[in-house]
Amino acid sequence: MTTDSTRPAASSTASSTEGEHFLCDDWFDPLESGVRSRIRGFIEELLEAELDAALGRARYERPGPVGDASRKGAVGARHGHRDRSLLGTFGATTIRVPRARLTSPEGKTSEWRNVTIPA
């Protein structure tokens, strides 16, 4: 017995490493996909809640009268969303960040910036 059948021959080892493909390279994992969508939804809800607190009202709510005691926070208006790509321990994902324009008591406007996810 001069050959070892448990190891590949020397000539085939060199050729197999050049075009070697890993098992599951093109595998779709529904569990991973579900986790990523949950993470994306959680981050988007967190950003919406932060904007609600900044505006002092929920989405589609109208501000109260100017002298109303229940009116808290800044005055402003939402205006759409923008896509932002995040890279975390869960992998790369794209989230929709809400946009809003805040109005100061002096009448000046500024773009709302979230503090949850730094630039």
Secondary structure, 3 states (H helix, E strand, C coil): CCCCCCCCCHHHHHHHHHCCCCCCCCCCCHHHHHHHHHHHHHHHHHHHHHHHHHHCCCCCCCCCCCCCCCCCCCEEEEEEEEEEEEEECCEEEEEEEEEEEEECCCCCEEECCCCCCCC
